[in-house]
Amino acid sequence: MAWRIPLADIDFDMQEEEAVLRVIRSRWLSMGEETQNFEREFAEFIGAKHTLAVSNATAALHLACIAAGIQTGDEVIVPSLSFVATANAVRYAGGIPIFADVESADDLVISPSSIEKSISEKTRAIMVMHYAGYACDMPAIMDIAKKYNLLVLEDSAHAIGAELDGRKLGAWGAIGCFSFFSNKNMTTGEGGMLATNDDALAERLKILRSHGMTSLSWDRHKGRAWTYDVVDLGFNYRIDEIRAALGRTQLKKVSGFNQRRAELTNLYRDLLSELTPEICAPFAKPRGASCHHIMPILLPKGTDRIKFMEGMKAEGIQTSIHYPPIHYFKNYAGQTQFLREPLPVTEEIGMRETTLPLYPAMTDEDVKAVVSAVRLALDAEP
């Protein structure tokens, strides 16, 4: 379908085209100088000591769990209101994701009090997810982790450029994981990044990323190594030079992108408050500085969400759901090992959340059209 206003859109121009051509003309396509420069520049951007580019954010989450020492039977506390990869990555490592509730209808991030209630003698880590680009209560979560001797892993797929207390999200915990999927604040199509300030974790992640090998093709191409050893059961989670080049170009733009997202979000809030006061727009008083990845709203209780979304579709406007709670999915539902406490806030939000379009190329008139369509869709309710 040709949407009048899509949910998300990319912002590529001649700079991205030139970056791709630069790589093609270099005749080196896999994890070379472009990747090293991308990692260095991203580390500077988020204020981390080490960053490692990978094939996607799910790979980053998986490697983070492995490097954190998650093994069979270990528990990791995660939000259920997240993309399924957050929990799946724990299971890939043999661990058990334990779902915690979110804070409130205004703050859709994992609740510190629910985290603490979910801790057992098997808990090894907490994996937070900075929903929509808004910060979790990291000071409280870091205090809990210190109290119980747990590692904190950050799913920062939504949070490129967001910060709290002067520190970028993804640089608070032991390991941060970022996504460059096509709908993210900066994109390489597919791709991800790991970040850590721990030298030992960085070295382990580097080894795990490429088959457990001690040197890469680039090292041998540059004459720095003749052969290699395999010292761990690693994976093929490498990124390629084309995506690294796209990432370097997008990284230069992302602060501007985020500023425009903030302006659009503020306009959404003003118009929704005026025209659809029955709608709840979460994160009215966010912690720190958001990067405004998506624009979630909560429909009035009792609204037929599918009918509402069909009404938006009739106006040519794409909407989505972020997210069906993970513990409702067939692959998780009914398995009591994943639930230690009830998740009443997550479950209520999961019935009401709808995501409106948000991307830097949107105009103010686009936002006005979306909110007008929201009013029409709500008025169509019986």
C-alpha positions as CSV (number, residue, x, y, z in Angstrom):
1,M,0.0,0.0,0.0
2,A,1.2,3.5,-0.8
3,W,0.8,5.3,2.5
4,R,0.1,9.1,2.5
5,I,2.1,9.2,5.8
6,P,4.1,6.1,6.6
7,L,5.1,5.0,10.1
8,A,8.8,5.6,9.5
9,D,11.1,6.7,6.6
10,I,14.8,6.9,6.0
11,D,16.8,10.0,5.2
12,F,19.4,9.2,2.6
13,D,21.0,11.6,0.1
14,M,24.1,11.9,-2.0
15,Q,26.3,11.5,1.1
16,E,25.2,7.9,1.6
17,E,25.6,7.2,-2.1
18,E,29.1,8.5,-2.1
19,A,29.9,6.5,1.0
20,V,28.8,3.2,-0.6
21,L,30.8,4.1,-3.8
22,R,33.8,4.8,-1.7
23,V,33.7,1.2,-0.3
24,I,33.0,-0.4,-3.7
25,R,35.9,1.4,-5.2
26,S,38.2,0.4,-2.3
27,R,37.6,-3.3,-3.3
28,W,37.5,-4.3,0.4
29,L,34.0,-5.2,1.6
30,S,34.2,-6.9,5.0
31,M,35.3,-5.4,8.4
32,G,38.2,-3.2,7.4
33,E,39.0,0.5,7.8
34,E,35.4,1.7,7.4
35,T,34.3,-0.5,10.3
36,Q,37.2,0.6,12.5
37,N,36.4,4.2,11.8
38,F,32.7,3.7,12.4
39,E,33.4,2.0,15.8
40,R,35.8,4.8,16.8
41,E,33.4,7.5,15.9
42,F,30.4,5.8,17.5
43,A,32.5,5.4,20.7
44,E,33.2,9.1,20.8
45,F,29.5,9.9,20.2
46,I,28.2,7.9,23.1
47,G,31.2,8.3,25.4
48,A,32.2,4.6,25.6
49,K,35.7,3.2,25.8
50,H,35.0,0.4,23.4
51,T,32.5,-0.2,20.6
52,L,32.2,-3.2,18.2
53,A,30.0,-3.2,15.1
54,V,27.9,-6.3,14.4
55,S,25.4,-7.6,11.9
56,N,22.3,-6.5,13.8
57,A,21.1,-5.6,17.3
58,T,19.9,-9.2,18.1
59,A,23.4,-10.4,17.5
60,A,24.6,-7.6,19.9
61,L,22.2,-8.7,22.6
62,H,23.2,-12.4,22.1
63,L,26.9,-11.6,22.4
64,A,26.2,-9.4,25.4
65,C,24.6,-12.3,27.2
66,I,27.4,-14.7,26.3
67,A,30.1,-12.2,27.3
68,A,28.2,-11.5,30.6
69,G,28.5,-15.2,31.4
70,I,24.9,-16.1,31.1
71,Q,24.6,-19.9,31.1
72,T,22.0,-22.6,31.1
73,G,19.5,-22.0,33.9
74,D,20.7,-18.5,34.7
75,E,18.0,-15.8,35.0
76,V,18.0,-12.4,33.4
77,I,15.3,-9.9,34.3
78,V,13.8,-8.2,31.2
79,P,10.7,-6.2,30.3
80,S,7.9,-7.9,28.5
81,L,7.0,-4.6,26.8
82,S,9.8,-4.9,24.3
83,F,10.6,-6.4,21.0
84,V,10.9,-10.2,21.3
85,A,14.7,-10.1,20.6
86,T,15.3,-8.7,24.1
87,A,14.1,-12.0,25.7
88,N,15.1,-14.3,22.9
89,A,18.8,-13.3,23.3
90,V,18.7,-14.5,26.9
91,R,17.4,-17.9,25.7
92,Y,20.0,-18.2,23.0
93,A,22.6,-18.2,25.7
94,G,20.7,-20.8,27.7
95,G,19.3,-18.4,30.2
96,I,15.7,-17.8,31.4
97,P,14.2,-14.3,30.8
98,I,12.1,-13.3,33.8
99,F,9.6,-10.7,32.9
100,A,9.2,-7.5,35.0
101,D,6.5,-4.9,34.8
102,V,6.9,-1.3,33.5
103,E,6.5,1.7,35.7
104,S,3.2,3.3,34.7
105,A,0.9,4.4,31.8
106,D,3.1,7.5,31.6
107,D,6.5,5.8,31.9
108,L,6.6,2.6,29.7
109,V,10.1,1.5,30.9
110,I,11.0,-1.4,33.2
111,S,10.1,-0.7,36.9
112,P,12.9,-0.9,39.5
113,S,10.5,-2.1,42.1
114,S,9.3,-4.9,39.8
115,I,12.9,-5.8,39.0
116,E,13.7,-6.2,42.7
117,K,10.7,-8.3,43.3
118,S,11.8,-10.6,40.5
119,I,15.3,-11.3,41.7
120,S,16.1,-14.9,42.9
121,E,19.3,-16.8,43.7
122,K,19.5,-17.7,40.0
123,T,19.5,-14.1,38.8
124,R,22.7,-13.0,37.0
125,A,21.8,-9.9,35.2
126,I,19.2,-7.2,34.5
127,M,18.5,-6.3,30.8
128,V,16.8,-2.9,30.5
129,M,15.2,-1.5,27.3
130,H,15.0,2.3,26.8
131,Y,11.5,2.2,25.3
132,A,10.9,4.8,22.5
133,G,14.2,6.4,23.3
134,Y,13.3,7.4,26.9
135,A,15.6,6.5,29.8
136,C,14.9,3.8,32.3
137,D,15.6,4.9,35.9
138,M,19.2,4.0,35.6
139,P,20.5,5.3,39.0
140,A,17.9,3.1,40.8
141,I,18.6,0.1,38.6
142,M,22.3,0.4,39.0
143,D,21.8,0.6,42.8
144,I,19.8,-2.6,42.7
145,A,22.4,-4.3,40.5
146,K,25.1,-3.3,43.0
147,K,23.1,-4.5,46.0
148,Y,22.6,-8.0,44.4
149,N,25.9,-8.2,42.5
150,L,24.2,-8.3,39.1
151,L,25.4,-7.1,35.7
152,V,23.3,-4.5,33.8
153,L,22.8,-4.9,30.1
154,E,21.2,-2.2,28.0
155,D,19.0,-2.8,25.1
156,S,19.5,0.6,23.5
157,A,18.0,-0.2,20.1
158,H,15.6,2.8,20.5
159,A,18.0,5.1,22.3
160,I,20.7,6.3,19.9
161,G,21.7,9.7,21.2
162,A,19.5,9.8,24.2
163,E,21.0,10.6,27.6
164,L,20.5,10.8,31.3
165,D,22.4,12.9,33.8
166,G,24.9,13.8,31.1
167,R,25.6,10.2,30.1
168,K,24.5,8.6,26.9
169,L,22.1,5.6,27.2
170,G,24.0,2.5,26.3
171,A,27.0,3.7,28.3
172,W,25.5,3.1,31.8
173,G,25.6,-0.7,32.1
174,A,28.3,-3.3,31.6
175,I,27.3,-3.6,27.9
176,G,25.1,-1.5,25.7
177,C,23.4,-2.8,22.5
178,F,22.3,-0.6,19.6
179,S,20.3,-1.1,16.4
180,F,20.7,0.4,13.0
181,F,17.6,-1.3,11.5
182,S,15.8,0.6,8.8
183,N,13.3,2.3,11.1
184,K,15.8,3.4,13.7
185,N,17.1,7.0,14.3
186,M,20.1,6.2,12.2
187,T,20.2,3.3,9.8
188,T,22.4,1.0,7.8
189,G,19.5,-1.3,6.8
190,E,20.7,-4.0,9.1
191,G,23.4,-3.6,11.7
192,G,24.1,-3.1,15.3
193,M,26.8,-2.0,17.8
194,L,28.0,-3.1,21.2
195,A,29.5,-0.7,23.7
196,T,31.4,-1.3,26.9
197,N,33.9,0.4,29.2
198,D,35.3,-2.9,30.4
199,D,38.5,-4.0,28.7
200,A,38.0,-7.7,29.4
201,L,34.4,-7.7,28.1
202,A,35.5,-5.8,25.0
203,E,38.2,-8.4,24.2
204,R,35.7,-11.3,24.8
205,L,33.1,-9.6,22.5
206,K,35.7,-9.1,19.8
207,I,36.7,-12.7,19.9
208,L,33.1,-14.0,20.0
209,R,32.0,-11.7,17.1
210,S,34.0,-13.6,14.5
211,H,34.2,-17.4,15.1
212,G,36.5,-17.1,18.1
213,M,39.4,-16.2,15.9
214,T,42.4,-14.3,17.1
215,S,42.9,-12.4,13.8
216,L,40.7,-11.4,10.9
217,S,41.1,-11.3,7.2
218,W,41.8,-7.5,7.4
219,D,44.7,-8.2,9.7
220,R,46.2,-10.6,7.3
221,H,45.5,-8.4,4.3
222,K,47.4,-5.6,6.1
223,G,50.3,-7.9,6.9
224,R,49.8,-7.8,10.6
225,A,49.2,-11.6,10.9
226,W,49.9,-14.7,8.9
227,T,47.5,-17.2,10.6
228,Y,45.1,-17.4,13.5
229,D,43.9,-19.5,16.4
230,V,40.3,-20.2,17.4
231,V,40.1,-19.7,21.1
232,D,36.3,-19.7,21.8
233,L,33.1,-21.0,20.3
234,G,32.3,-17.8,18.5
235,F,29.8,-16.7,15.9
236,N,29.7,-15.0,12.5
237,Y,28.2,-11.6,13.6
238,R,30.4,-9.4,11.5
239,I,29.2,-6.2,9.8
240,D,30.3,-5.3,6.3
241,E,32.1,-2.2,5.0
242,I,29.1,-0.9,3.1
243,R,27.0,-0.8,6.2
244,A,29.8,0.7,8.2
245,A,30.2,3.5,5.7
246,L,26.4,4.2,5.8
247,G,26.7,4.2,9.6
248,R,29.5,6.8,9.6
249,T,27.4,9.0,7.3
250,Q,24.2,8.6,9.3
251,L,26.1,9.2,12.6
252,K,27.0,12.7,11.4
253,K,23.3,13.4,10.9
254,V,21.7,11.7,13.9
255,S,21.8,14.7,16.3
256,G,19.9,16.8,13.7
257,F,17.5,14.0,13.2
258,N,16.9,13.7,16.9
259,Q,16.3,17.4,17.2
260,R,13.6,17.3,14.5
261,R,12.0,14.3,16.2
262,A,11.8,16.3,19.4
263,E,10.1,19.2,17.6
264,L,7.6,16.9,16.0
265,T,6.9,15.1,19.3
266,N,6.2,18.4,21.1
267,L,3.8,19.4,18.3
268,Y,2.1,16.0,18.6
269,R,1.7,16.5,22.3
270,D,0.2,20.0,21.9
271,L,-2.3,18.9,19.2
272,L,-3.3,15.7,20.9
273,S,-3.9,17.5,24.1
274,E,-6.1,20.0,22.2
275,L,-8.0,17.8,19.8
276,T,-8.0,14.4,21.5
277,P,-7.8,15.0,25.3
278,E,-8.9,11.4,25.9
279,I,-5.7,10.1,24.4
280,C,-2.7,9.5,26.8
281,A,0.7,10.4,25.3
282,P,3.2,8.7,27.6
283,F,6.5,10.3,28.8
284,A,5.0,13.7,29.6
285,K,7.8,14.3,32.1
286,P,10.7,12.2,30.8
287,R,14.0,11.6,32.5
288,G,17.0,13.1,30.8
289,A,17.0,13.9,27.1
290,S,15.1,11.5,24.8
291,C,16.0,10.8,21.2
292,H,12.2,10.4,20.4
293,H,12.5,7.1,18.5
294,I,8.7,6.5,18.2
295,M,5.5,8.3,19.1
296,P,3.4,6.0,21.3
297,I,-0.1,6.8,22.5
298,L,-2.5,5.0,24.7
299,L,-6.1,4.8,23.3
300,P,-9.0,5.3,25.7
301,K,-10.0,2.2,27.6
302,G,-12.5,0.1,25.7
303,T,-11.4,1.4,22.3
304,D,-11.4,-1.2,19.5
305,R,-7.7,-0.8,18.6
306,I,-7.9,-2.7,15.3
307,K,-10.9,-0.6,14.2
308,F,-9.0,2.5,15.2
309,M,-6.0,1.4,13.1
310,E,-8.2,0.6,10.2
311,G,-9.7,4.1,10.4
312,M,-6.2,5.5,10.3
313,K,-5.4,3.3,7.3
314,A,-8.5,4.6,5.5
315,E,-6.9,8.1,5.8
316,G,-3.6,6.8,4.3
317,I,-1.8,6.9,7.7
318,Q,0.3,3.9,8.9
319,T,0.2,2.9,12.6
320,S,1.7,0.1,14.5
321,I,1.8,-1.6,18.0
322,H,4.9,-1.3,20.2
323,Y,4.6,-4.0,21.5
324,P,2.4,-7.0,22.0
325,P,3.8,-8.1,25.4
326,I,6.3,-10.9,24.9
327,H,4.7,-13.2,27.5
328,Y,1.6,-13.3,25.3
329,F,3.3,-14.8,22.3
330,K,2.7,-18.5,21.6
331,N,6.4,-19.2,22.1
332,Y,6.2,-17.8,25.7
333,A,2.5,-18.0,26.7
334,G,1.6,-20.4,29.5
335,Q,5.2,-21.1,30.5
336,T,5.3,-20.1,34.2
337,Q,9.1,-20.2,34.3
338,F,9.2,-16.7,32.7
339,L,6.8,-15.0,35.1
340,R,7.5,-14.5,38.8
341,E,5.2,-11.6,39.4
342,P,2.0,-10.3,37.7
343,L,2.4,-7.7,35.0
344,P,-0.8,-5.6,35.3
345,V,0.6,-2.4,33.9
346,T,2.3,-4.1,30.9
347,E,-0.9,-6.0,30.2
348,E,-3.1,-2.9,30.2
349,I,-0.7,-0.9,28.1
350,G,-0.4,-3.9,25.7
351,M,-4.1,-3.6,25.0
352,R,-4.1,0.2,24.4
353,E,-0.8,1.2,22.9
354,T,-0.7,2.4,19.3
355,T,2.2,4.1,17.5
356,L,1.8,7.1,15.3
357,P,4.2,8.1,12.5
358,L,7.4,9.8,13.5
359,Y,10.5,10.5,11.3
360,P,12.6,13.6,10.6
361,A,11.3,14.3,7.1
362,M,7.7,14.7,8.5
363,T,6.3,18.2,8.2
364,D,4.2,20.1,10.7
365,E,1.3,19.7,8.3
366,D,1.9,15.9,8.4
367,V,1.5,15.9,12.2
368,K,-1.7,17.9,12.0
369,A,-3.0,15.5,9.4
370,V,-2.2,12.5,11.7
371,V,-3.9,14.1,14.7
372,S,-6.9,15.0,12.6
373,A,-7.2,11.4,11.5
374,V,-6.9,10.2,15.1
375,R,-9.9,12.4,16.0
376,L,-11.9,11.0,13.1
377,A,-11.0,7.4,14.0
378,L,-12.0,7.9,17.6
379,D,-15.3,9.5,16.6
380,A,-16.0,6.5,14.4
381,E,-16.2,4.4,17.6
382,P,-19.7,3.3,18.5
